[in-house]
């Protein structure tokens, strides 16, 4: 008889383990799942106990789903450095061979101080297995490479082929585009020329910038909550702040990274799963958008390389409109302070976030739809022919506002409002690493907390958010209501919004008073 002790132990890939866990999550009995996958109940229990570990590994794209072990590399810092370099090369559609990876590994190992490291074929194979890399599929699909040096004929070719296949199974409500934009949030009109064309790759100006991620659908009926990335994880102006009109994250560059984008993607995927929806998400191939996590409810479609200026809806007027509204908010704030003879104060991150979010929600549905139509992704007849065209020039009211501020702040005559709006259009939005930066990250372990402490010194001059009691908030709403009652022609929608705020505050204070009275009553008894 065969010796049972010599029976080969079966190993499962992370992908197989996730399928087992998903089968249990679907409502099947554990015993039936164990029989279906040919495993023992104890093995199934182990999978369920360790699910968080391997799901996190795959989510962060640190290992491929075919990987069967989660053991770290012997030279873990070399492994991380090579993988960081590989992700940057992969994002640029540069073909990488095994020999190139081995040479780069040796260079990085030397920079890290490892003289005995050998980038053998065995190391390369283990590196590929750890990260799920198939070297014959390093570049984006052939269609992407064909789009380099894109001409109008290639745009038409994409419209006639790839995009038709992508959108065939989706309605305009379920087709989304996501893209990032850089914002010099403290930029004043008189400094427009100094900022124009600045890429802001670091240094002092990095503290004056934010990166914002926006996402909307083709029908214009849904704009997702913005994700804004700053430098400090807890700016001084965030003290006493517990709610923001956006999601906020931070890193030392105030740039989008793969981890931040993947985290956002996973959150959107979870929302779609709860809503039982499936969506198509169109994105460009910047370095932060590569090595995506496993998604259940989102199909990702990549726009062809070097053509976002003509094919990406957000780049065709939506982000421009948001910036125009944001800059007009700034102008109104400046004019208000000038009229009251108040000193001009720097805009802090909290104020900038509030204005960016307000500008985003104010972008009209008709503007969004027109930009999708201009990209050629949805037909022109999707909306009425008399729908509003995308605003390319500011209206008369904004021009008057600009002129007033420009004269008062001595803005050069050659600078106009459009220059002010587009001054930060060339900001980089995702981090591109060079070898020295990769090594610096491995050796020093810099993190966002360090960046935050630097920013605290810069922000200390900005006033923190004052602690406002709920009684003061209710009183302010009542004063605002009294003021509006003295104005003529106030839209009903404004009173409706005010009523909503009043109702929320009264509900909050009533609940607080009720809870405290019940507590006092019980204590008295």
C-alpha positions as CSV (number, residue, x, y, z in Angstrom):
1,X,0.0,0.0,0.0
2,X,1.1,3.5,-0.7
3,X,2.4,5.4,2.2
4,X,-0.2,8.2,3.0
5,X,2.5,10.2,4.6
6,X,4.1,10.7,1.1
7,X,0.9,12.2,-0.3
8,X,1.8,15.5,-2.0
9,X,0.3,18.5,-0.3
10,X,-1.9,20.6,-2.6
11,X,-1.2,24.3,-2.8
12,X,-3.8,26.9,-3.7
13,X,-3.2,30.2,-5.5
14,X,-4.7,33.4,-4.0
15,X,-7.2,33.4,-6.8
16,X,-8.4,30.0,-5.9
17,X,-8.6,30.9,-2.2
18,X,-10.7,34.0,-3.1
19,X,-13.1,31.8,-5.1
20,X,-13.6,29.5,-2.1
21,X,-14.3,32.5,0.2
22,X,-16.7,34.0,-2.4
23,X,-18.6,30.7,-2.6
24,X,-19.1,30.9,1.2
25,X,-20.1,34.5,1.0
26,X,-22.7,33.6,-1.7
27,X,-24.7,31.7,1.0
28,X,-23.5,28.1,0.3
29,X,-23.1,25.8,3.2
30,X,-19.4,25.4,4.3
31,X,-19.6,21.6,3.9
32,X,-20.9,21.9,0.3
33,X,-18.1,24.4,-0.5
34,X,-15.5,22.1,0.9
35,X,-16.7,19.2,-1.2
36,X,-17.0,21.4,-4.3
37,X,-13.4,22.5,-4.1
38,X,-12.0,19.2,-2.8
39,X,-10.7,20.6,0.5
40,X,-11.1,19.6,4.2
41,X,-13.3,21.7,6.6
42,X,-10.1,22.7,8.5
43,X,-8.5,24.0,5.3
44,X,-11.7,26.0,4.5
45,X,-11.6,27.5,8.0
46,X,-8.0,28.5,7.5
47,X,-9.0,30.3,4.2
48,X,-11.8,32.2,6.0
49,X,-9.5,33.1,8.9
50,X,-6.7,34.5,6.6
51,X,-9.0,36.1,4.0
52,X,-8.1,39.6,5.1
53,X,-4.4,39.0,4.5
54,X,-4.5,37.7,1.0
55,X,-7.3,40.1,-0.1
56,X,-5.2,43.0,1.1
57,X,-2.2,41.6,-0.8
58,X,-4.1,41.4,-4.0
59,X,-5.9,44.7,-3.5
60,X,-2.6,46.5,-3.2
61,X,-1.3,44.6,-6.3
62,X,1.7,43.6,-4.2
63,X,1.3,40.0,-5.4
64,X,-0.4,38.4,-8.4
65,X,-3.7,36.5,-7.9
66,X,-1.9,33.3,-9.2
67,X,0.6,33.5,-6.3
68,X,0.4,30.5,-3.9
69,X,2.5,31.8,-1.1
70,X,2.7,35.2,0.6
71,X,6.2,34.9,1.9
72,X,8.3,38.1,1.6
73,X,11.4,38.2,-0.6
74,X,14.8,37.5,1.0
75,X,15.9,41.0,-0.1
76,X,12.6,42.7,0.6
77,X,13.8,46.3,0.0
78,X,15.4,45.4,-3.3
79,X,12.2,43.7,-4.3
80,X,10.2,46.8,-3.5
81,X,12.6,49.1,-5.2
82,X,12.6,47.0,-8.5
83,X,8.8,46.7,-8.4
84,X,8.4,50.5,-7.9
85,X,10.7,51.0,-11.0
86,X,8.8,48.4,-13.0
87,X,5.5,50.1,-12.3
88,X,6.9,53.4,-13.7
89,X,8.2,51.7,-16.8
90,X,5.0,49.8,-17.3
91,X,3.0,53.0,-17.1
92,X,5.0,54.5,-20.0
93,X,4.3,51.4,-22.3
94,X,8.0,50.6,-22.5
95,X,8.8,47.0,-23.3
96,X,10.7,45.3,-20.5
97,X,12.6,42.0,-20.9
98,X,13.8,39.7,-18.1
99,X,17.5,40.7,-18.7
100,X,16.6,44.4,-18.3
101,X,14.8,43.7,-15.0
102,X,17.9,41.8,-13.7
103,X,20.3,44.6,-14.7
104,X,18.1,47.1,-13.0
105,X,17.9,44.9,-9.9
106,X,21.7,44.8,-9.7
107,X,22.0,48.6,-10.0
108,X,19.4,49.2,-7.3
109,X,21.0,46.6,-5.0
110,X,24.3,48.3,-5.3
111,X,22.7,51.7,-4.4
112,X,21.1,50.0,-1.4
113,X,24.5,48.6,-0.3
114,X,24.0,44.9,-1.2
115,X,27.3,43.7,-2.7
116,X,26.4,39.9,-2.6
117,X,23.0,40.1,-4.2
118,X,22.8,38.1,-7.5
119,X,19.9,38.8,-9.8
120,X,19.7,35.3,-11.1
121,X,17.1,33.8,-13.4
122,X,15.7,32.1,-10.3
123,X,15.3,35.5,-8.5
124,X,13.7,36.9,-11.6
125,X,11.1,34.0,-11.8
126,X,10.3,34.5,-8.1
127,X,10.0,38.2,-8.6
128,X,7.5,37.7,-11.4
129,X,5.5,35.2,-9.4
130,X,5.4,37.5,-6.4
131,X,3.9,40.4,-8.4
132,X,2.0,38.5,-11.0
133,X,4.1,39.9,-13.9
134,X,3.9,38.3,-17.4
135,X,6.8,39.8,-19.4
136,X,5.1,39.1,-22.7
137,X,2.3,41.4,-21.7
138,X,4.1,44.3,-20.1
139,X,3.0,46.8,-22.6
140,X,-0.6,48.0,-23.0
141,X,-2.6,46.4,-25.7
142,X,-1.4,46.9,-29.3
143,X,-4.2,49.4,-29.9
144,X,-2.6,51.6,-27.3
145,X,0.9,51.6,-29.0
146,X,-0.7,52.4,-32.3
147,X,-2.1,55.6,-30.7
148,X,1.3,57.1,-30.0
149,X,1.7,60.2,-32.2
150,X,-2.0,60.1,-32.7
151,X,-3.5,61.7,-35.8
152,X,-7.1,62.4,-36.6
153,X,-7.3,59.1,-38.6
154,X,-6.4,57.2,-35.5
155,X,-9.0,59.0,-33.4
156,X,-11.6,58.1,-36.0
157,X,-10.4,54.5,-35.9
158,X,-10.8,54.3,-32.2
159,X,-14.3,55.8,-32.4
160,X,-15.3,53.3,-35.0
161,X,-13.8,50.3,-33.2
162,X,-12.7,50.1,-29.6
163,X,-15.1,52.5,-28.0
164,X,-18.2,50.9,-29.7
165,X,-17.2,47.5,-28.2
166,X,-16.6,49.1,-24.8
167,X,-19.9,50.9,-24.5
168,X,-22.1,48.3,-26.2
169,X,-23.5,46.8,-23.0
170,X,-23.8,50.0,-21.0
171,X,-26.3,52.9,-20.8
172,X,-24.9,56.5,-20.6
173,X,-25.9,56.4,-16.8
174,X,-23.3,53.6,-16.3
175,X,-20.4,55.0,-18.4
176,X,-18.0,57.0,-16.3
177,X,-14.8,59.0,-16.9
178,X,-12.3,59.8,-14.1
179,X,-9.3,62.1,-14.3
180,X,-7.1,64.3,-12.0
181,X,-6.3,68.0,-12.1
182,X,-3.7,70.0,-10.3
183,X,-4.8,73.2,-8.5
184,X,-2.6,76.1,-7.1
185,X,-5.2,76.7,-4.4
186,X,-3.6,79.9,-3.1
187,X,-2.9,81.5,-6.5
188,X,-3.8,85.2,-6.6
189,X,-4.6,87.1,-9.9
190,X,-1.4,89.2,-9.7
191,X,0.7,86.1,-9.6
192,X,-0.8,84.4,-12.7
193,X,2.2,85.0,-15.0
194,X,4.6,83.5,-12.4
195,X,2.6,80.3,-12.2
196,X,1.7,79.9,-15.9
197,X,3.3,76.7,-17.3
198,X,4.8,75.6,-14.0
199,X,4.8,71.8,-13.7
200,X,5.4,71.9,-9.9
201,X,7.6,68.8,-9.5
202,X,8.3,69.6,-5.9
203,X,9.9,72.3,-3.7
204,X,8.2,75.2,-2.0
205,X,5.3,75.4,-4.5
206,X,4.3,71.8,-3.7
207,X,2.9,73.2,-0.5
208,X,0.6,75.5,-2.5
209,X,-1.0,72.8,-4.6
210,X,-3.6,70.1,-4.4
211,X,-4.5,67.3,-6.7
212,X,-8.2,66.6,-7.3
213,X,-9.8,63.5,-8.8
214,X,-13.1,64.0,-10.5
215,X,-15.5,61.4,-11.9
216,X,-18.8,61.7,-13.7
217,X,-21.1,59.7,-16.0
218,X,-22.0,60.3,-19.7
219,X,-25.6,61.3,-19.0
220,X,-24.5,64.0,-16.5
221,X,-26.8,62.6,-13.9
222,X,-24.1,61.5,-11.5
223,X,-21.0,63.3,-10.3
224,X,-19.0,61.3,-7.7
225,X,-17.6,62.9,-4.6
226,X,-14.2,64.4,-5.4
227,X,-11.0,62.9,-3.9
228,X,-8.5,65.7,-3.0
229,X,-4.8,65.0,-2.2
230,X,-2.8,67.5,-0.2
231,X,0.6,67.3,1.5
232,X,-0.4,67.4,5.2
233,X,-2.6,64.5,6.6
234,X,-3.9,66.9,9.3
235,X,-3.5,70.6,8.4
236,X,-3.9,73.1,11.2
237,X,-7.1,74.4,9.6
238,X,-8.7,70.9,10.0
239,X,-8.8,71.3,13.8
240,X,-12.5,70.9,15.0
241,X,-13.4,69.7,11.5
242,X,-15.2,66.3,11.3
243,X,-16.9,66.5,7.9
244,X,-15.6,67.5,4.5
245,X,-17.5,67.8,1.2
246,X,-14.9,65.5,-0.4
247,X,-12.6,62.6,0.4
248,X,-9.2,63.9,1.6
249,X,-5.8,62.0,1.5
250,X,-2.2,63.2,1.8
251,X,1.3,62.4,0.8
252,X,4.6,64.3,0.7
253,X,4.1,65.3,-3.0
254,X,0.3,66.2,-3.0
255,X,0.1,63.9,-6.0
256,X,-2.0,60.9,-7.1
257,X,-0.4,57.6,-6.4
258,X,-1.3,54.0,-7.3
259,X,-2.2,53.2,-3.7
260,X,-4.6,56.2,-3.5
261,X,-6.2,55.6,-6.9
262,X,-6.6,51.9,-6.1
263,X,-8.2,52.7,-2.7
264,X,-10.6,55.0,-4.5
265,X,-11.4,52.4,-7.1
266,X,-12.1,49.8,-4.4
267,X,-14.5,52.2,-2.6
268,X,-16.4,52.9,-5.9
269,X,-16.5,49.1,-6.6
270,X,-18.0,48.4,-3.2
271,X,-20.7,51.1,-3.7
272,X,-21.6,49.6,-7.1
273,X,-21.8,46.2,-5.5
274,X,-24.2,47.4,-2.8
275,X,-26.3,49.1,-5.5
276,X,-26.1,46.0,-7.7
277,X,-24.7,48.0,-10.6
278,X,-22.0,47.4,-13.2
279,X,-20.2,50.3,-14.7
280,X,-17.6,51.1,-17.4
281,X,-14.9,53.5,-16.2
282,X,-12.7,55.2,-18.9
283,X,-9.3,56.4,-17.7
284,X,-6.0,57.5,-19.2
285,X,-2.8,55.5,-18.7
286,X,-0.9,57.8,-16.3
287,X,1.4,56.0,-13.8
288,X,-1.1,56.1,-11.0
289,X,-3.7,54.2,-13.1
290,X,-1.6,51.1,-13.6
291,X,-1.5,47.8,-11.7
292,X,-5.2,48.0,-10.8
293,X,-6.8,45.9,-8.1
294,X,-9.3,43.1,-8.7
295,X,-12.7,44.7,-9.4
296,X,-16.1,43.0,-9.4
297,X,-18.4,45.7,-10.6
298,X,-16.2,48.0,-12.6
299,X,-14.9,47.3,-16.1
300,X,-11.9,49.6,-16.8
301,X,-11.3,50.9,-20.3
302,X,-8.1,52.7,-21.1
303,X,-8.2,55.7,-23.5
304,X,-5.5,55.5,-26.2
305,X,-2.1,57.1,-25.3
306,X,-1.4,60.8,-26.0
307,X,-5.0,61.6,-26.9
308,X,-6.7,62.7,-23.8
309,X,-7.0,66.3,-25.1
310,X,-9.4,65.1,-27.8
311,X,-11.0,61.9,-26.3
312,X,-11.3,62.4,-22.5
313,X,-14.6,64.1,-21.6
314,X,-13.3,65.7,-18.4
315,X,-10.5,67.3,-20.3
316,X,-12.8,68.7,-22.9
317,X,-14.4,71.4,-20.7
318,X,-15.7,69.8,-17.5
319,X,-12.5,70.4,-15.4
320,X,-12.1,73.7,-17.1
321,X,-15.6,74.8,-16.1
322,X,-14.9,73.6,-12.5
323,X,-11.7,75.7,-12.4
324,X,-13.5,78.7,-13.8
325,X,-16.1,78.4,-11.0
326,X,-13.4,77.9,-8.4
327,X,-11.5,81.0,-9.6
328,X,-14.7,83.0,-9.6
329,X,-15.3,82.0,-6.0
330,X,-11.8,83.3,-5.2
331,X,-12.4,86.6,-7.0
332,X,-15.6,87.2,-5.1
333,X,-13.8,86.5,-1.8
334,X,-11.0,88.9,-2.7
335,X,-13.5,91.6,-3.8
336,X,-15.5,91.2,-0.6
337,X,-12.4,91.7,1.5
338,X,-11.3,94.7,-0.6
339,X,-14.7,96.4,-0.2
340,X,-14.4,96.0,3.6
341,X,-10.8,97.3,3.7
342,X,-9.7,93.9,5.1
343,X,-6.2,92.4,4.7
344,X,-5.9,89.7,2.1
345,X,-5.3,86.4,3.9
346,X,-4.0,83.2,2.3
347,X,-6.6,80.6,1.4
348,X,-6.2,77.6,3.6
349,X,-6.8,74.0,2.5
350,X,-10.2,73.8,4.2
351,X,-11.4,76.9,2.4
352,X,-10.0,75.6,-0.9
353,X,-11.6,72.2,-0.5
354,X,-15.0,73.8,0.2
355,X,-14.7,76.0,-2.9
356,X,-13.5,73.2,-5.2
357,X,-16.3,70.9,-4.1
358,X,-18.9,73.7,-4.5
359,X,-17.5,74.4,-8.0
360,X,-17.7,70.7,-8.9
361,X,-21.3,70.3,-7.8
362,X,-22.2,73.5,-9.7
363,X,-21.0,72.2,-13.1
364,X,-24.3,71.8,-15.1
365,X,-25.5,68.5,-16.5
366,X,-25.7,70.0,-19.9
367,X,-22.0,71.0,-19.8
368,X,-21.1,67.4,-18.8
369,X,-23.2,65.9,-21.6
370,X,-21.7,68.3,-24.3
371,X,-18.2,67.3,-23.3
372,X,-19.0,63.6,-23.7
373,X,-20.6,64.3,-27.0
374,X,-17.5,66.3,-28.1
375,X,-15.4,63.3,-27.2
376,X,-17.5,61.2,-29.6
377,X,-18.4,58.7,-26.9
378,X,-22.2,59.4,-26.9
379,X,-24.2,60.5,-29.9
380,X,-25.0,64.2,-30.4
381,X,-28.8,63.5,-30.4
382,X,-28.6,62.2,-26.8
383,X,-30.0,65.6,-25.6
384,X,-32.2,68.3,-27.0
385,X,-30.6,70.4,-29.7
386,X,-31.1,73.5,-27.7
387,X,-29.0,72.3,-24.7
388,X,-26.5,74.7,-23.3
389,X,-23.1,74.6,-25.0
390,X,-19.9,74.2,-23.0
391,X,-18.8,77.6,-21.7
392,X,-15.5,78.5,-23.3
393,X,-15.5,82.1,-22.3
394,X,-16.5,83.6,-19.0
395,X,-19.8,85.4,-18.9
396,X,-20.2,89.2,-18.6
397,X,-20.7,89.1,-14.8
398,X,-17.4,87.2,-14.3
399,X,-15.6,89.6,-16.7
400,X,-16.8,92.6,-14.6
401,X,-15.7,90.8,-11.4
402,X,-12.3,90.1,-12.9
403,X,-11.9,93.7,-14.1
404,X,-12.7,95.0,-10.6
405,X,-10.2,92.7,-8.9
406,X,-7.5,93.1,-11.5
407,X,-7.6,96.9,-11.2
408,X,-7.5,96.8,-7.4
409,X,-4.7,94.3,-7.2
410,X,-2.6,95.7,-10.1
411,X,-2.8,92.7,-12.4
412,X,-0.8,93.3,-15.7
413,X,-3.0,94.3,-18.6
414,X,-1.9,91.3,-20.7
415,X,-3.3,88.9,-18.1
416,X,-7.0,88.0,-18.5
417,X,-9.4,85.8,-16.6
418,X,-8.8,82.8,-18.8
419,X,-5.1,83.1,-18.0
420,X,-6.0,83.0,-14.3
421,X,-8.2,79.9,-14.8
422,X,-5.7,77.9,-16.9
423,X,-2.5,78.9,-14.9
424,X,-2.2,75.5,-13.3
425,X,-3.3,73.3,-16.3
426,X,0.3,72.0,-16.8
427,X,0.8,70.7,-13.2
428,X,1.8,67.1,-13.0
429,X,-0.8,65.0,-11.2
430,X,1.0,61.6,-10.5
431,X,4.3,60.8,-9.1
432,X,7.1,59.6,-11.4
433,X,10.0,58.1,-9.6
434,X,13.7,58.0,-10.5
435,X,16.2,55.6,-9.1
436,X,17.5,58.0,-6.4
437,X,13.9,58.7,-5.2
438,X,13.1,55.0,-5.1
439,X,16.2,54.3,-3.0
440,X,15.5,57.2,-0.8
441,X,12.1,55.8,-0.1
442,X,13.5,52.4,0.8
443,X,16.3,53.7,3.0
444,X,14.7,56.6,4.9
445,X,11.1,55.3,5.0
446,X,9.7,58.7,4.4
447,X,6.0,58.9,5.1
448,X,3.2,61.4,4.9
449,X,3.4,62.1,8.7
450,X,6.8,63.7,8.1
451,X,5.4,65.8,5.3
452,X,2.5,66.8,7.5
453,X,4.8,68.0,10.3
454,X,6.5,70.3,7.8
455,X,3.2,71.7,6.6
456,X,2.1,72.4,10.1
457,X,4.9,75.0,10.4
458,X,3.6,76.6,7.2
459,X,0.0,76.5,8.2
460,X,0.4,77.8,11.7
461,X,-0.2,81.4,10.5
462,X,-3.6,80.3,9.1
463,X,-6.5,80.4,11.6
464,X,-7.8,77.1,12.8
465,X,-11.6,76.5,12.4
466,X,-13.3,78.1,15.5
467,X,-15.4,75.9,17.7
468,X,-19.0,76.9,16.9
469,X,-21.8,75.7,19.2
470,X,-25.0,74.4,17.8
471,X,-26.9,77.3,19.4
472,X,-24.7,79.7,17.4
473,X,-25.3,77.7,14.2
474,X,-29.1,77.9,14.7
475,X,-28.8,81.6,15.4
476,X,-26.8,82.1,12.2
477,X,-29.5,80.4,10.1
478,X,-32.2,82.6,11.7
479,X,-30.2,85.7,10.9
480,X,-29.6,84.5,7.3
481,X,-33.4,83.9,7.0
482,X,-34.1,87.4,8.2
483,X,-31.6,88.9,5.7
484,X,-33.1,86.9,2.8
485,X,-36.6,88.2,3.7
486,X,-35.4,91.7,3.1
487,X,-34.1,90.8,-0.4
488,X,-36.3,90.8,-3.5
489,X,-36.6,87.9,-5.9
490,X,-34.9,85.2,-3.8
491,X,-35.4,81.8,-5.6
492,X,-37.6,79.3,-3.8
493,X,-34.7,76.8,-4.0
494,X,-32.6,79.0,-1.7
495,X,-35.3,79.0,1.0
496,X,-35.6,75.2,0.5
497,X,-31.9,74.7,1.1
498,X,-32.1,76.9,4.2
499,X,-35.0,74.9,5.5
500,X,-33.0,71.7,5.0
501,X,-30.1,73.2,7.1
502,X,-32.5,74.4,9.8
503,X,-34.2,71.0,10.0
504,X,-30.9,69.2,10.3
505,X,-29.7,71.5,13.1
506,X,-33.0,71.3,15.0
507,X,-33.1,67.5,14.8
508,X,-29.6,67.4,16.1
509,X,-30.2,69.7,19.1
510,X,-33.6,68.1,19.9
511,X,-32.0,64.7,20.0
512,X,-29.2,66.0,22.2
513,X,-31.6,67.7,24.6
514,X,-33.9,64.7,24.7
515,X,-31.0,62.3,25.5
516,X,-29.6,64.6,28.3
517,X,-33.1,65.0,29.9
518,X,-33.7,61.3,29.9
519,X,-30.3,60.8,31.5
520,X,-31.0,63.4,34.1
521,X,-34.5,61.9,34.8
522,X,-33.1,58.4,35.3
523,X,-30.3,59.7,37.6
524,X,-32.8,61.6,39.7
525,X,-34.9,58.5,40.1
